[in-house]
């Protein structure tokens, strides 16, 4: 297995290990697929973080299966954007942050960097709150104590120094399997109405007109299509070696795209499972005001009729929070190096990001109480949705630039779909601001 040099930033600086995972042209197809598998796993982790839980649970309890189509459309949008990240990383051999630094003015770059940092802090806030809540549910520690415990996850980051990028990917796979396995068992216990599930996957503007539905829908989009993932994916995909020929690039794009689609399909299934569980366990039982993860954990045992369901719920939540911690650290390094050309040890980056997340987490708990955690989680995802267009614009612009992409530039259909998606998300954000102000 490839080992990274024991530098201050390994293994969280993919820029130092470009092409480190080599591909022998003579390898069988299945071995090439396995060599390319991995970046999609790290990206998909961001689509299962505790912020997703809060939005999906509230949406499922309030609207039943009605907003499942939002999860589906958001996942399709995520697949489109992440495949553009694959194109940028493999063809241009630059991550999104570095490409921005090379093409925009310093003032624009500082603005984009600040937005990216805000999205990473919002994501880390969700991880802090989710992990603290999971520790509370599993071991009975208070929420403030749980928040304090999350400050020590830097030790986990340091423990992976020099471990190798493939080992980090393997750890992510284990955590994702844990999350998915827990929900498979819980869904079997809750006995969903699968016809209702199928109907919920059909898009409907009428459902979005219900009070509170648009706010939750935007939160679901922010929780699903996460801005920092665009910076992350365009960098970590470069850990795979690409042969400098058109055929080699096409092969790399094909394998990396397949990795992305499979992993994000798994992420969609997990997010849909959370909403389906909330709909079948709470909405169908008359509990339509469950917006708090702790309440969901408390109610799931008597409704489903098994203490195992509640335990699996908490275990999956803890795995979700911890898995997102690793990818948030990697994304932070990429953003810092790409926009500012500034390198610091990853443990320092972790400490700074976590400290900035701990402050609002503590004040939020003191202000709202333990019952305000889910409100803060949903709000953090809305913040991500507002930041998303500022990451989408340069990504679409660069991958549509023939001078940069050559033969691999976005085609007319891809450009239309990407810019349409940009317009829809931007318009939804403006509409949310309008409804709050007026």
ABEGO torsion letter per residue (X at the ends): XBBBBBBAAOAABAAAABGABBBBAABBAAAAAAAABGAAAAAAAAAABAAAAAAAAAAAAAAEAAAAAAAAAAAAAAAAAAAAAAAAAAAAGBBAAAAAAAABBAAAAAAAAAAAAAAAAAAAAAAAAAAAAAAAAAAGBBAAAAAAAAAAAAAAAAAABGAEAAAAAAAAAAAAAAAAAAAAAAAAAAGBBAAAAAAAABBBAAAAABBGAAAAAAAAAAAABBAAAAAAAAAAAAABBBBABAAAAAAAAAAAAAAAAAAAAAAAAAAAAAAAAAAAAAAAAGBAABABAAAAAAAAAAAAGBAAAAAAAAAAAAAAAAAAAAAAAAAAAAAAAAAAGBBBBAAAAAAAAAAAAAAAAAAAAAAAEAAAAAAAAAAAAAAAAAAAAAAAAAAAAAAABAAAAEAABBBAAAAAAAAAAAAAAAAAAAAAAAAAAX
